[in-house]
Amino acid sequence: MMKLRHLAALPLLGALALTAAHAAAPEHWVPGWAAPPIGYEPAIRDGLGRPFHAETVRQDLRVGITGTTLRVRFSNELADVPLRIGAASIVRLDAAGKPVAGSLRALTFGRVAGVRVPAFAPMLSDPIDYPVTAGERLAISVYFPEETAPPAHAQMVDIVAGDATGSLDLVSPRRARASGVVSGLAIGGSAATRVLVTFGDSITEGAGATPGKAMSWPAQLGRMLVANPDGRCWAVANQGISGNRLLSSGRGPNALSRFDRDVLSVPGATHVVVLEGINDIGKVKDPAKDWQPPADQLIAAYEQLLTRARARGLKVIFGTLLPYEGAAYADAAGEQRRQAVNAWLRANAARFDGLIDFDKAMQEPGKPAVMRLSDQIGDHLHPNDAGYTRMAEAALPVVLAQGCGQANASNR
């Protein structure tokens, strides 16, 4: 009888094993928006100039991909002290930027409203069912009950006194440039099987583009991919930081130090575009205090990024450095370094999974060292909306050539 009972239990045990295996299967998350932490910048233009204290901070974002569920990533990764979040919420915004009635939802952390984020750590909210569409605008409100100076990505935010996370509309908010601790939005239920991380400086972040219109080249590339039947498998995460450099920390940690956090840890990352180095090449005010690396050191940094990405199963696409003659920090020695770096990138293109020749795409006709005059903001360094469109158009065929097969890297 004992043997019969054990045999009778086998189908049930098998079913339980299958259920457990199904429950343990990795969730499929892809990035819907990103803003890597930079540091606390109280003196930045239009800045608040002080820490938050018993205030609610609302930051806007634009979702890059369609999905059914989401979770929010909060950053305290550059801080050496804990960060206390008293409460947080999310709300939809209409085309005019106004909150949509009935869309306000509280965010929780382990089903609790508030959380203490340890020093040097991120914190993910609990997932919620919250269908979103590519291009949709959202706002996330965070209440800081204690005096807090978060070392996060400075952006335009709305600030009001007290805990207003449960309010649809903020009453008489102050608009200022200040730290937004939301560093990422992960989307579930998406059809995306490939995730492209764009890694770089201000030209990747989108400096010079029309504010609030999502006109950076990664944002425009994301829309081009969604509109293309062969590109709908892609999600794009923009991990650009204005002023960032490959080998020296300044505005944000240097590229080599932030690569694991801002590329390898992106949910579902399968590909990366590296476009960084122009700030290393640019002339420095005091060479005795600020290192200006030679071309071979920049190339060695690219080799490091290539090796580290490949070790995690990511495919690597490089971008050539754009023309910059006439920029405030341009000089003949820097141009020689730029030409040397671009020559190496072109000569080694077969080693990479793709090469986007942004340099050629953005040259002024007849003046290859100058950024196309009609496609820049006038500082000879940053493209305008049209220039970012040109960059996205240059990137599109290179990305589409990667195909839409299943992701090689696991979802993280």
SVG drawing of the C-alpha trace seen along z (x, -y; Angstrom):
<svg xmlns="http://www.w3.org/2000/svg" viewBox="-10 -80 61 82">
<polyline fill="none" stroke="black" stroke-width="0.4" points="0.0,0.0 2.9,-2.4 4.3,-1.8 0.9,-2.5 0.5,-5.7 4.0,-6.8 3.2,-6.0 -0.1,-7.8 1.7,-10.9 4.1,-11.0 1.8,-12.8 1.1,-15.4 4.8,-15.9 5.5,-16.2 2.8,-18.9 4.2,-20.8 7.7,-20.6 6.4,-22.1 4.6,-24.8 7.7,-25.7 9.8,-25.7 7.3,-28.0 7.3,-30.4 11.1,-30.5 11.3,-31.4 13.0,-34.8 10.7,-37.8 11.0,-39.6 11.8,-43.3 13.1,-45.9 14.0,-49.5 11.3,-52.1 13.3,-55.2 16.6,-55.9 18.6,-58.7 21.9,-57.6 22.9,-59.2 25.5,-62.0 26.0,-63.6 24.6,-66.4 24.8,-69.7 23.4,-72.5 25.1,-75.3 23.8,-74.1 22.0,-76.6 18.3,-77.0 19.2,-74.8 17.2,-74.7 20.5,-75.4 19.7,-73.5 18.7,-70.0 15.1,-68.8 13.4,-68.8 9.9,-67.6 9.0,-68.1 7.5,-66.2 9.5,-66.2 7.7,-65.3 9.8,-64.4 8.5,-63.7 9.5,-61.0 8.5,-59.8 8.1,-56.0 9.9,-54.5 8.1,-51.2 4.7,-49.7 4.0,-47.2 1.5,-46.1 3.4,-46.3 6.1,-48.5 8.5,-49.1 10.5,-52.1 14.2,-52.2 15.4,-54.7 19.1,-55.6 21.2,-56.2 24.3,-54.7 26.5,-57.7 25.7,-58.5 27.7,-57.5 24.6,-57.9 21.2,-56.2 18.2,-57.9 14.8,-57.9 11.8,-57.9 8.6,-58.6 6.2,-57.8 6.1,-57.6 3.4,-57.6 3.0,-57.5 0.5,-59.3 -0.2,-59.7 0.2,-63.0 -1.8,-64.2 -0.4,-65.9 -0.4,-69.2 1.5,-67.7 -1.5,-67.7 -2.2,-64.7 -4.9,-62.4 -7.8,-61.8 -8.0,-58.2 -4.4,-57.3 -2.7,-58.1 -1.2,-55.0 0.9,-54.6 4.3,-52.9 5.4,-50.5 8.6,-48.7 7.9,-45.2 4.2,-46.3 5.3,-49.2 4.8,-52.9 8.2,-54.1 11.7,-52.8 15.3,-53.4 17.6,-53.1 21.1,-52.1 24.2,-54.0 25.6,-53.1 22.5,-51.1 19.5,-51.3 16.0,-50.4 13.3,-48.9 9.6,-49.5 7.1,-46.6 5.8,-45.8 2.3,-47.2 -0.1,-46.5 0.0,-49.8 -0.3,-49.5 1.8,-52.1 2.2,-53.0 5.4,-54.1 5.6,-57.9 3.3,-58.3 4.3,-60.7 4.3,-59.8 5.2,-61.7 6.7,-60.1 6.4,-61.9 8.7,-61.2 8.3,-62.5 11.5,-63.2 10.6,-63.6 14.2,-64.4 16.7,-66.8 18.1,-65.1 20.7,-66.1 20.4,-63.1 23.4,-62.6 21.2,-61.8 20.6,-63.1 19.8,-66.8 16.7,-67.6 13.8,-69.9 11.4,-68.9 8.4,-70.3 8.7,-70.8 6.0,-71.4 6.0,-71.3 4.8,-68.2 3.7,-64.8 1.8,-65.4 2.3,-61.9 -1.4,-61.3 -2.5,-64.4 -3.3,-64.4 -2.3,-68.1 0.5,-69.9 -0.5,-73.2 1.8,-76.1 4.9,-74.0 8.3,-75.4 10.0,-74.5 13.8,-74.0 16.7,-71.9 17.4,-69.4 18.2,-65.8 15.7,-63.3 16.2,-60.0 14.2,-58.0 17.0,-56.6 15.0,-54.0 11.7,-52.6 11.4,-48.9 8.5,-47.6 7.0,-44.2 4.7,-42.6 6.6,-44.1 7.2,-42.5 10.8,-43.6 13.4,-40.9 16.4,-43.2 17.7,-46.0 20.0,-48.6 21.9,-50.7 23.3,-54.0 26.3,-54.9 28.0,-58.3 28.1,-62.0 26.0,-65.0 25.6,-64.1 23.9,-60.9 22.0,-62.5 20.6,-65.0 22.1,-68.4 20.8,-71.1 17.6,-69.3 14.3,-70.9 13.4,-70.4 10.6,-68.0 10.2,-66.7 12.4,-63.6 14.6,-64.6 17.9,-63.1 19.2,-60.7 18.5,-57.6 14.9,-58.8 14.4,-59.4 16.0,-56.1 13.6,-54.4 10.7,-55.9 12.1,-54.9 12.5,-51.3 8.9,-51.2 7.7,-52.5 9.7,-49.9 8.3,-46.4 11.8,-45.0 12.6,-47.1 9.7,-46.5 11.7,-44.0 13.9,-46.8 13.9,-48.8 16.4,-51.6 17.9,-52.9 19.7,-56.3 22.5,-56.2 24.2,-59.4 25.6,-62.0 26.4,-65.5 30.0,-66.3 31.0,-62.7 34.4,-61.4 36.0,-58.0 38.9,-58.2 38.4,-61.1 35.5,-61.7 33.9,-65.1 30.2,-65.3 29.3,-61.8 31.7,-58.9 34.0,-58.2 32.8,-55.7 35.0,-52.8 33.7,-53.1 30.0,-53.4 29.9,-50.8 28.7,-47.9 25.9,-50.0 24.7,-51.9 25.1,-49.2 25.6,-45.7 22.9,-46.0 20.2,-47.4 17.3,-44.9 17.6,-42.6 20.6,-44.4 21.8,-42.7 23.6,-45.5 25.5,-48.7 26.4,-51.7 29.6,-53.4 29.9,-57.1 32.2,-58.8 35.6,-60.5 35.1,-64.0 35.3,-65.5 38.6,-63.6 40.0,-65.1 38.8,-68.6 41.4,-71.1 41.6,-71.4 42.2,-74.6 45.0,-73.3 46.9,-70.3 48.8,-70.0 45.6,-69.2 43.4,-67.6 44.6,-64.7 44.2,-65.0 44.8,-61.4 46.6,-60.6 44.7,-58.7 46.3,-55.4 44.8,-55.6 41.4,-56.4 41.7,-53.4 42.8,-51.2 39.6,-52.4 37.5,-51.3 39.2,-47.9 38.3,-47.6 34.6,-48.4 34.6,-45.9 36.1,-43.1 33.7,-43.7 30.6,-43.9 31.6,-40.7 32.2,-38.9 28.6,-39.5 27.3,-38.4 26.5,-41.9 27.1,-42.9 29.1,-46.1 28.5,-48.9 30.9,-51.8 30.3,-55.3 32.9,-57.6 33.5,-60.9 31.7,-63.9 33.4,-66.9 34.1,-69.7 36.3,-72.4 35.2,-75.7 34.0,-74.3 35.2,-76.2 37.7,-73.5 38.8,-72.5 42.5,-72.8 44.8,-71.2 46.2,-68.6 42.7,-67.5 41.7,-67.2 44.7,-65.0 43.6,-62.7 40.0,-62.6 41.3,-61.6 43.5,-58.9 40.6,-57.5 38.2,-57.5 40.9,-55.9 41.3,-53.1 37.5,-52.6 37.2,-52.3 40.2,-50.0 38.9,-47.7 35.2,-47.7 35.3,-44.0 36.0,-43.2 32.9,-45.0 29.2,-44.0 28.7,-47.3 30.1,-50.8 28.0,-53.9 30.0,-56.6 28.5,-59.6 31.6,-61.6 30.8,-61.3 27.1,-61.8 27.6,-65.1 30.4,-66.7 29.8,-70.1 30.1,-69.6 33.6,-70.7 34.7,-71.1 35.0,-67.6 36.4,-68.9 33.3,-71.1 29.9,-69.9 27.2,-70.5 26.2,-74.1 22.5,-73.6 22.4,-70.7 24.0,-72.1 23.0,-74.7 25.9,-77.1 28.5,-75.9 30.1,-73.6 29.8,-70.7 26.1,-69.8 23.6,-68.9 20.1,-70.5 16.9,-68.5 17.7,-68.1 21.2,-66.9 20.0,-64.3 17.6,-63.1 20.5,-62.7 22.4,-60.8 19.4,-58.5 19.1,-57.9 22.8,-56.9 22.3,-54.5 19.1,-52.9 20.5,-50.6 23.3,-49.5 20.8,-48.5 18.4,-46.9 21.2,-44.8 21.5,-43.1 18.2,-41.4 15.4,-40.4 16.4,-37.1 16.0,-36.2 18.2,-38.0 21.6,-36.5 21.9,-38.1 19.6,-37.0 17.1,-39.4 18.3,-41.0"/>
</svg>
